Amino acid sequence: MKRASVLLVVWCASTYALAQKAEVAVVVGETFTSNATQAFRPILIPGDVSTINSSHHIFVQGAFALRWIDAKVASLYLEIPVAGISSQEITVGTPSTTLDHLTTIFVTPGVRLKLLPISPISPWVSAGFGLAHYSSEDAGVTNKGALQYGGGVDFKTRLPALALRAEVRDFLTGDPKFALVPPRTGNGGLHRHNILVGGGFVLRF
């Protein structure tokens, strides 16, 4: 009986210690996406280009983080943020004409460094690399590599397991497919900024 009690105490303590290392965050906010400049081929006029605009839109993001290193003044987390933008309007021309609607999902595993983790206010920075899945109503699906970087601040509340969060992240990718006729010449490389600015809450386990 005594041995069973000791094992139960050890198990509970271990479970509690492990639980304190995990965080789940939910953030909602607005997107700011850089424009794309596309050249057409064949071109009717030399130098003919078109600027494709992406409207501001609401995003929803969930992030799971597991504390890897705890140095008291700073903690390092392994993090998986997943962000989604639904039916973002894509326009072209002046005056603008709706070209398409784009739904995007970003999944970018990485690391997050949090300073002063036990303080009422804890700033942090994050970086990672993963995938951007673009789904266009007219142009189909495009998968691109995505570099994520950003930062934010966590604010403790009176509930030990709950914190509030404000953050900014940039998911940097290549251009998705756009529904253009005649076919466009694509721009490669990481140059399309998908900046997500928002706030939400964090649950610690």
C-alpha positions as CSV (number, residue, x, y, z in Angstrom):
1,M,0.0,0.0,0.0
2,K,2.8,2.4,0.9
3,R,4.7,1.6,-2.3
4,A,1.5,2.2,-4.3
5,S,1.0,5.6,-2.6
6,V,4.6,6.6,-3.4
7,L,4.2,5.6,-7.0
8,L,0.9,7.6,-7.2
9,V,2.6,10.7,-5.8
10,V,5.5,10.4,-8.2
11,W,3.2,9.9,-11.2
12,C,1.1,12.9,-10.2
13,A,4.2,15.1,-9.8
14,S,5.6,13.9,-13.1
15,T,2.3,14.6,-14.9
16,Y,2.0,18.0,-13.4
17,A,5.6,18.9,-14.3
18,L,5.1,17.8,-17.9
19,A,1.8,19.6,-18.1
20,Q,3.4,22.9,-17.1
21,K,5.6,22.7,-20.2
22,A,2.8,22.8,-22.8
23,E,1.0,25.8,-24.2
24,V,-2.0,26.1,-26.6
25,A,-2.7,29.5,-28.1
26,V,-5.6,30.8,-30.2
27,V,-5.2,34.1,-32.0
28,V,-7.5,36.0,-34.3
29,G,-6.7,39.2,-36.3
30,E,-6.2,40.9,-39.6
31,T,-3.9,40.1,-42.5
32,F,-1.7,42.5,-44.5
33,T,-0.5,40.8,-47.7
34,S,2.0,42.3,-50.2
35,N,1.0,42.8,-53.8
36,A,2.2,40.7,-56.7
37,T,3.4,42.2,-60.0
38,Q,2.8,39.8,-62.9
39,A,4.1,40.1,-66.5
40,F,1.9,38.6,-69.2
41,R,3.1,36.4,-72.1
42,P,2.6,37.0,-74.9
43,I,2.4,40.7,-74.2
44,L,0.4,43.1,-76.3
45,I,2.4,46.1,-75.2
46,P,6.1,45.9,-74.3
47,G,6.5,46.1,-70.6
48,D,2.8,45.3,-70.0
49,V,2.4,44.3,-66.3
50,S,-0.4,44.0,-63.8
51,T,-0.5,44.6,-60.1
52,I,-2.5,42.0,-58.2
53,N,-3.8,43.1,-54.8
54,S,-4.7,40.9,-51.9
55,S,-7.4,42.4,-49.6
56,H,-7.1,42.7,-45.8
57,H,-8.9,39.7,-44.3
58,I,-9.5,38.0,-41.0
59,F,-7.2,35.1,-40.0
60,V,-7.5,32.4,-37.3
61,Q,-4.4,30.8,-35.8
62,G,-3.7,28.0,-33.4
63,A,-0.3,27.2,-32.0
64,F,1.0,24.4,-29.8
65,A,4.3,24.8,-28.0
66,L,6.3,22.5,-25.8
67,R,9.0,23.9,-23.5
68,W,12.4,22.5,-24.4
69,I,14.8,24.5,-22.3
70,D,14.1,26.5,-19.2
71,A,16.9,28.9,-18.2
72,K,14.7,30.9,-15.8
73,V,15.3,34.3,-17.4
74,A,14.4,32.8,-20.8
75,S,12.7,29.6,-22.1
76,L,13.0,27.9,-25.5
77,Y,9.9,26.2,-26.9
78,L,9.3,23.9,-29.8
79,E,6.3,25.4,-31.6
80,I,3.9,24.5,-34.4
81,P,1.7,27.5,-35.5
82,V,-1.1,26.7,-37.9
83,A,-2.8,29.8,-39.5
84,G,-5.7,30.0,-41.9
85,I,-7.1,32.7,-44.1
86,S,-10.5,31.9,-45.7
87,S,-11.7,33.4,-49.1
88,Q,-9.3,36.4,-49.3
89,E,-10.3,38.7,-52.2
90,I,-7.8,39.0,-55.0
91,T,-8.2,42.1,-57.2
92,V,-6.5,43.5,-60.3
93,G,-6.5,46.7,-62.3
94,T,-7.6,50.3,-61.6
95,P,-10.5,50.6,-60.8
96,S,-10.0,47.2,-59.1
97,T,-11.8,44.2,-60.4
98,T,-12.3,41.0,-58.4
99,L,-10.1,38.4,-60.0
100,D,-10.4,35.4,-57.6
101,H,-10.7,34.4,-53.9
102,L,-7.9,32.7,-52.2
103,T,-7.9,30.4,-49.1
104,T,-4.6,29.9,-47.4
105,I,-3.2,27.6,-44.7
106,F,0.3,28.0,-43.1
107,V,2.0,25.2,-41.1
108,T,5.5,26.2,-40.0
109,P,7.2,24.2,-37.2
110,G,9.9,26.1,-35.4
111,V,11.2,27.5,-32.2
112,R,10.0,30.3,-29.9
113,L,12.2,32.1,-27.3
114,K,10.3,33.7,-24.4
115,L,12.0,36.2,-22.1
116,L,11.1,36.5,-18.4
117,P,8.6,33.6,-18.6
118,I,7.4,34.0,-14.9
119,S,6.9,37.7,-15.1
120,P,3.5,39.4,-15.6
121,I,4.6,40.5,-19.1
122,S,6.7,38.1,-21.2
123,P,8.0,39.2,-24.7
124,W,8.9,36.5,-27.2
125,V,10.2,35.9,-30.7
126,S,9.5,33.0,-33.0
127,A,10.9,31.6,-36.3
128,G,10.2,28.5,-38.3
129,F,9.9,27.0,-41.8
130,G,7.2,24.9,-43.3
131,L,4.4,24.9,-45.9
132,A,1.9,27.3,-47.4
133,H,-1.1,25.7,-49.0
134,Y,-2.9,28.2,-51.4
135,S,-6.3,27.2,-52.7
136,S,-7.8,29.4,-55.5
137,E,-11.4,29.1,-56.6
138,D,-10.4,29.5,-60.3
139,A,-6.6,28.7,-60.5
140,G,-6.5,25.6,-58.3
141,V,-4.0,24.6,-55.6
142,T,-0.4,25.9,-55.1
143,N,1.9,24.6,-52.4
144,K,4.9,26.8,-51.5
145,G,7.6,26.7,-48.9
146,A,7.0,29.3,-46.1
147,L,9.4,31.0,-43.8
148,Q,7.7,32.3,-40.6
149,Y,9.1,34.9,-38.2
150,G,7.6,37.2,-35.7
151,G,7.2,38.2,-32.1
152,G,4.7,39.1,-29.4
153,V,3.9,39.6,-25.7
154,D,2.1,37.3,-23.2
155,F,0.2,38.9,-20.3
156,K,-0.4,36.9,-17.2
157,T,-3.9,36.9,-15.7
158,R,-5.2,36.0,-12.3
159,L,-5.8,32.5,-13.5
160,P,-2.5,30.6,-13.5
161,A,-3.3,28.5,-16.6
162,L,-4.5,31.5,-18.7
163,A,-2.6,34.3,-20.4
164,L,-3.5,36.9,-23.0
165,R,-1.4,37.3,-26.1
166,A,-0.7,40.0,-28.7
167,E,1.5,39.1,-31.7
168,V,2.7,39.8,-35.2
169,R,3.9,37.1,-37.6
170,D,5.1,37.2,-41.2
171,F,4.7,34.1,-43.3
172,L,7.0,34.7,-46.3
173,T,6.3,32.6,-49.4
174,G,6.4,32.6,-53.2
175,D,3.4,33.6,-55.3
176,P,0.4,31.3,-55.6
177,K,-1.3,30.7,-58.9
178,F,-3.6,33.5,-60.1
179,A,-6.5,33.1,-62.5
180,L,-5.0,35.2,-65.3
181,V,-5.5,35.1,-69.1
182,P,-3.2,35.0,-71.0
183,P,-0.9,32.9,-68.7
184,R,1.3,34.9,-66.4
185,T,5.0,34.6,-65.8
186,G,5.5,33.6,-62.2
187,N,7.8,35.2,-59.7
188,G,9.8,32.7,-57.8
189,G,11.6,33.0,-54.4
190,L,10.4,34.1,-51.0
191,H,8.9,37.5,-51.5
192,R,5.2,37.4,-50.8
193,H,4.7,38.8,-47.3
194,N,1.6,37.5,-45.4
195,I,1.7,39.6,-42.2
196,L,-0.7,38.5,-39.5
197,V,-1.5,40.9,-36.6
198,G,-3.8,39.8,-33.8
199,G,-4.5,38.9,-30.3
200,G,-5.9,36.0,-28.3
201,F,-5.3,33.8,-25.3
202,V,-2.9,31.1,-24.2
203,L,-3.7,28.0,-22.1
204,R,-0.9,26.4,-20.1
205,F,-1.0,22.7,-19.1
